Amino acid sequence: MSDAELILRTLLNRVLDERGYVPRNVKVEEVSSDGSNYTTKLFTIRVDSPEHVHLNLFAKVATLIGNLRERMGADWLYDTERFVYTELSELYEHLQDKFDVPAEDRFNFPKFYGYSAERGEETIIMENLTNAGYVSLGRFESMEWEHAASAMDTLAKLHALSFAYAKYYPERFEREAAGREYLVGGGGDPHDESTKLLWEKMMSGAVAAVKDDQKQRLTDFLLSSTDFKKYNKPNGVPVLVHGDYRLSNVLFKKVGGKLKSIVVDFQTLHAANPAVDIIYFVFLGSDELFREKYYHQLLDHYYARLCSALQRFQLDPLEVYSREKFDEDIQITLPYAVLLGVTVLPVVTVEAASAPQLAGDADIDNIIVSPNQLYQARFSGIVDDLIRLGAL
């Protein structure tokens, strides 16, 4: 039995004892993320007890230790997810109850069962959404309209809740937003030698992927991008954004002929502007052909859904977040797509067999992956689009 499973079983026994699942039969299986998860070990759990309905659960156990844990800001990642499931989800549910938001219009978190905050052993247990009929899309495929629209519906609900939080609990929200800085990378100095070397390696693979007449333009942009986190900061009123809103973190299910989506993995929730999540989702989850057809339509769809969600909380979209402000945020955040293409897209497109191995005390250089053909096509498309949109 692995150390991670032992850690999980200790927490699981406490959770099940508290819920009265005695006697019980518990089956725990480690599952592979196939290259879509790097900070935790993943497990599925089946619990049977004579006096209770059986449980199908899912668990994540922290794996990062030592230098890599510090460099990746893992303390922040794990604590942020704890905060979301133990505090923020309750507040958001309260807001939805207060305004009688219909079931079909609510933002839903996965059902939460328990958490360990022990440093180095952080663990979270929630419902197994796969057993509830939810499925994820393959990360190598470009999204299509139905799934993209559903994901934007759900994202609009999440952002609307942040606006409602700010309106109805302003002092609490102000404190919360001030403390929700984006700390992926540990919040260290982007100019230290090891970070610069890592950035240069990532740049090299990205520049090699674009057309010859774009290489210098891209190089100049990347060399001038010394503030890696400027796009992860508010532009005006802060909004609590997901921070890693990509296809692998959205699960889908058909309910009554309509596609429903639910969001997972809240380790990077932080205060920024809503466009951060939209740019992240669109440019990491689609190809150039999809964006040529649907990019502007998807922005319109998101904003329309956001307006509807705001009105459910008796908020006026024109006062809270006008279309002009939304368009401004999109335009100033567009260059973020290039940085995501350099830093995140390689691990989105990497084959499972070549995925970085970050468990234990691995070195930060392990995060570097060699660009494949899919990466080259996707990143080249991002650069083409940003030039066309006047953002590069």
C-alpha positions in Angstrom: 0.0 0.0 0.0 1.4 3.4 -1.0 2.0 6.2 1.5 -0.7 8.2 -0.3 -3.2 5.5 0.2 -2.3 5.1 3.9 -2.9 8.9 4.3 -6.2 8.6 2.5 -7.4 5.7 4.5 -6.7 7.5 7.8 -8.9 10.4 6.8 -11.5 8.1 5.2 -11.9 6.1 8.4 -12.5 9.3 10.4 -15.0 10.6 7.8 -17.0 7.3 7.6 -17.0 6.9 11.4 -18.5 10.4 11.8 -21.2 9.4 9.3 -22.0 6.2 11.0 -20.8 3.9 8.3 -20.1 1.0 10.7 -19.7 -1.8 9.8 -18.4 -1.2 6.3 -16.6 -2.6 3.4 -14.2 -0.1 1.6 -12.5 -0.6 -1.7 -9.9 2.0 -2.7 -8.2 2.1 -6.1 -5.6 4.5 -7.4 -6.4 5.9 -10.8 -4.3 7.6 -13.4 -4.9 11.2 -14.6 -3.3 10.3 -18.0 -1.2 13.4 -17.8 -3.9 15.9 -16.6 -2.9 16.2 -12.9 0.5 16.8 -11.4 0.0 17.8 -7.8 -1.9 14.9 -6.3 -2.5 11.2 -6.4 -6.0 10.3 -7.4 -8.2 7.6 -5.9 -11.7 6.2 -6.4 -13.5 4.7 -3.4 -16.5 2.4 -3.0 -18.1 2.2 0.5 -20.8 -0.3 1.4 -22.5 -0.5 4.8 -25.7 -2.5 5.7 -27.5 0.5 7.2 -26.6 3.1 4.6 -26.7 3.9 0.9 -23.4 2.9 -0.7 -21.0 5.7 -1.5 -18.9 6.3 -4.6 -16.2 8.8 -3.7 -13.2 10.4 -5.3 -10.0 11.6 -3.4 -6.9 13.6 -4.1 -3.8 13.3 -1.9 -0.9 15.8 -2.0 2.3 14.5 -3.6 4.6 17.5 -3.8 7.3 17.8 -1.2 10.7 19.5 -0.7 12.0 22.1 -3.2 9.4 21.4 -5.8 6.6 22.1 -3.3 8.1 25.5 -2.5 8.8 26.4 -6.2 5.2 25.5 -7.3 3.5 27.3 -4.4 1.9 24.0 -3.3 1.0 25.3 0.2 -1.2 27.9 -1.5 -2.7 25.4 -4.0 -3.8 22.9 -1.4 -5.0 25.5 1.1 -7.0 27.3 -1.6 -8.9 24.1 -2.5 -9.6 23.5 1.2 -11.0 27.1 1.5 -13.3 26.6 -1.5 -14.9 23.4 -0.3 -15.1 24.2 3.4 -15.9 28.0 3.3 -16.7 29.5 -0.1 -19.0 26.8 -1.2 -21.2 27.3 1.9 -21.4 31.0 1.3 -22.3 30.6 -2.3 -24.9 28.1 -1.5 -26.3 30.5 1.1 -26.5 33.3 -1.5 -28.3 31.0 -4.0 -30.8 30.0 -1.3 -31.3 33.6 -0.2 -32.4 34.6 -3.7 -34.3 31.4 -4.5 -32.1 30.5 -7.5 -33.9 27.6 -9.3 -32.0 24.3 -9.3 -31.4 24.4 -13.0 -29.7 27.9 -12.7 -27.5 27.1 -9.7 -23.7 26.8 -9.6 -23.1 23.4 -8.1 -19.9 22.2 -6.4 -19.2 18.5 -6.1 -20.5 17.1 -2.9 -17.7 17.4 -0.3 -17.0 14.7 2.4 -13.8 15.6 4.2 -10.4 17.2 4.2 -7.0 16.8 5.9 -4.9 20.0 6.1 -1.8 18.2 7.5 1.1 19.7 5.6 2.5 17.2 3.2 -0.6 15.0 3.6 -3.3 17.4 2.3 -6.3 15.3 1.2 -9.7 16.0 -0.1 -12.6 13.6 -0.4 -15.7 14.3 -2.6 -18.3 12.5 -4.6 -17.2 10.5 -7.6 -18.8 12.5 -10.5 -18.1 9.7 -13.0 -20.4 7.4 -11.1 -23.0 10.1 -11.3 -22.9 10.1 -15.1 -20.4 12.9 -15.7 -17.7 12.6 -18.3 -14.7 14.6 -19.3 -13.6 15.4 -22.9 -10.3 14.2 -24.2 -7.7 16.9 -23.7 -6.3 16.3 -27.2 -9.5 17.2 -29.0 -10.6 20.8 -29.7 -13.8 21.7 -28.0 -17.0 21.9 -30.0 -19.9 24.4 -29.6 -22.2 22.5 -27.3 -19.6 21.8 -24.7 -18.0 25.2 -24.9 -21.4 26.9 -24.5 -22.3 24.7 -21.5 -18.9 25.5 -19.8 -19.4 29.2 -20.4 -22.9 28.9 -18.8 -21.3 27.4 -15.7 -18.5 29.9 -15.6 -20.9 32.8 -15.8 -22.7 31.4 -12.7 -19.4 31.1 -10.8 -18.5 34.7 -11.6 -21.9 36.0 -10.8 -21.6 34.5 -7.4 -18.5 36.5 -6.8 -20.2 39.8 -7.8 -23.1 38.9 -5.4 -20.6 38.2 -2.7 -19.0 41.6 -3.2 -22.4 43.3 -3.2 -24.0 41.7 -0.2 -21.0 41.0 2.0 -18.7 43.9 0.9 -16.3 44.0 3.9 -15.9 40.3 4.0 -15.4 40.1 0.3 -12.8 42.9 0.4 -10.7 41.1 2.9 -11.1 37.8 1.0 -10.2 39.3 -2.4 -7.2 41.1 -0.9 -5.8 37.8 0.4 -6.5 35.8 -2.7 -3.4 36.6 -4.7 -2.3 34.3 -7.5 0.7 32.3 -6.1 1.4 29.6 -8.6 5.2 29.4 -8.7 5.4 30.3 -5.0 5.3 34.1 -5.5 9.1 34.1 -5.9 11.3 36.4 -7.9 10.7 35.9 -11.6 14.2 37.3 -12.3 16.2 34.7 -10.3 18.6 32.7 -12.4 16.8 29.3 -12.2 13.4 30.9 -13.2 15.0 32.7 -16.1 16.6 29.5 -17.3 13.3 27.7 -17.1 11.6 30.5 -19.0 14.2 30.4 -21.7 13.7 26.6 -22.2 10.0 27.1 -22.5 10.4 30.0 -24.9 12.7 28.0 -27.2 10.0 25.3 -27.8 7.3 28.0 -28.4 9.3 30.1 -30.8 10.2 27.0 -32.8 6.5 26.2 -33.3 5.5 29.4 -35.1 6.0 30.7 -38.7 9.4 32.1 -39.5 8.0 35.6 -40.0 6.5 35.5 -36.5 9.5 34.3 -34.6 11.1 37.7 -33.9 7.7 39.3 -33.0 7.0 36.4 -30.5 10.6 36.5 -29.1 10.3 40.3 -28.5 7.0 39.8 -26.7 8.2 37.0 -24.5 11.4 38.8 -23.6 9.4 41.8 -22.5 7.0 39.7 -20.4 8.8 40.0 -17.2 5.7 40.3 -15.0 4.4 36.8 -15.4 1.4 37.4 -13.1 0.1 40.8 -14.2 -2.9 39.1 -16.0 -3.8 37.3 -12.7 -4.6 40.6 -10.9 -7.9 42.5 -10.8 -8.6 45.2 -13.3 -11.0 47.3 -11.3 -13.5 45.4 -9.0 -11.9 42.0 -8.2 -13.7 38.8 -9.1 -12.9 35.4 -7.6 -11.9 33.4 -10.7 -11.3 29.7 -11.1 -7.7 30.2 -12.4 -7.3 26.8 -14.2 -10.5 26.7 -16.2 -9.8 24.2 -18.9 -11.6 21.2 -20.4 -10.1 18.7 -18.1 -11.5 20.5 -15.1 -15.1 20.6 -16.5 -17.3 17.5 -16.6 -20.4 17.1 -18.7 -23.7 15.2 -18.4 -26.8 15.2 -20.5 -29.9 15.9 -18.3 -33.3 15.9 -20.0 -31.7 16.4 -23.4 -29.7 19.4 -22.2 -25.9 19.3 -21.6 -25.0 20.1 -17.9 -21.5 20.9 -16.7 -19.8 20.9 -13.3 -16.4 22.3 -12.4 -13.6 20.6 -10.4 -10.1 21.4 -9.2 -10.3 24.8 -7.4 -6.6 24.9 -6.3 -5.9 28.1 -8.2 -9.0 30.3 -7.3 -7.8 33.9 -7.0 -8.9 37.5 -7.3 -8.5 38.8 -10.9 -10.9 39.8 -13.7 -13.4 37.4 -15.4 -11.6 37.5 -18.7 -8.8 35.4 -17.2 -10.9 32.3 -17.1 -12.4 32.9 -20.5 -9.1 33.3 -22.3 -7.7 30.3 -20.4 -10.6 28.1 -21.4 -10.9 29.2 -25.0 -7.2 29.2 -26.0 -6.2 26.1 -24.2 -9.2 24.0 -25.2 -9.7 24.9 -28.9 -7.9 25.1 -32.2 -7.7 27.9 -34.6 -10.6 26.6 -36.7 -13.0 26.6 -33.8 -12.0 30.1 -32.8 -12.4 31.4 -36.3 -16.0 30.2 -36.2 -17.1 30.7 -32.6 -14.7 33.1 -30.7 -16.9 36.2 -30.8 -20.1 34.1 -30.5 -18.7 32.5 -27.4 -17.9 35.9 -25.8 -21.5 37.0 -26.6 -22.8 33.8 -25.1 -20.8 34.2 -21.9 -21.8 37.8 -21.4 -25.5 37.1 -22.0 -25.4 34.2 -19.5 -23.6 36.4 -17.0 -26.3 39.1 -17.2 -29.0 36.5 -16.6 -27.1 35.2 -13.6 -26.5 38.6 -12.1 -30.2 39.5 -12.4 -31.0 36.4 -10.4 -29.2 38.1 -7.5 -31.0 41.4 -8.2 -27.9 43.0 -9.6 -27.9 45.3 -12.6 -25.3 44.2 -15.2 -24.8 47.8 -16.4 -23.8 48.9 -12.9 -21.9 45.7 -11.9 -20.1 44.7 -15.1 -21.0 46.5 -18.3 -20.4 45.0 -21.7 -17.9 47.8 -22.3 -15.9 46.8 -19.2 -16.1 43.1 -20.3 -14.8 43.9 -23.7 -12.0 46.0 -22.2 -11.0 43.1 -19.9 -10.9 40.7 -22.8 -8.7 42.9 -24.9 -6.2 43.6 -22.1 -6.1 39.9 -21.1 -5.7 38.5 -24.7 -1.9 38.5 -24.5 -2.2 36.1 -21.6 -3.1 33.4 -24.2 0.5 33.5 -25.5 2.0 33.1 -22.0 -0.4 30.2 -21.4 0.6 28.7 -24.7 4.2 28.8 -23.6 3.7 27.5 -20.0 0.5 25.5 -19.8 -0.3 24.3 -23.4 2.7 21.9 -23.5 1.3 19.9 -20.5 -2.2 20.1 -22.0 -1.1 18.5 -25.2 1.6 16.1 -23.9 1.0 12.4 -24.4 0.4 10.5 -21.1 3.6 8.5 -21.5 5.6 11.7 -21.8 3.9 13.7 -19.1 6.1 15.3 -16.4 6.7 13.2 -13.3 6.3 15.7 -10.4 5.6 13.4 -7.5 7.9 13.5 -4.5 11.0 15.7 -4.5 11.3 16.1 -8.2 13.2 19.0 -9.7 11.3 22.0 -11.2 13.0 21.2 -14.6 10.8 18.1 -14.8 8.0 20.3 -15.8 9.6 21.0 -19.2 8.2 18.8 -21.9 9.2 18.5 -25.5 6.6 20.1 -27.9 4.8 17.6 -30.1 3.0 18.1 -33.4 -0.3 18.9 -31.6 1.4 21.6 -29.5 3.0 23.1 -32.5 -0.3 23.4 -34.4 -2.2 24.7 -31.4 0.4 27.3 -30.4 0.9 28.5 -33.9 -2.9 29.0 -34.1 -2.8 31.0 -30.9 -0.1 33.4 -32.3 -2.0 33.7 -35.6 -5.2 34.6 -33.7 -3.6 37.2 -31.4 -1.9 38.9 -34.3 -5.2 39.0 -36.1 -7.0 40.4 -33.0 -4.3 43.1 -32.6 -3.0 41.7 -29.3 0.5 40.7 -30.3 
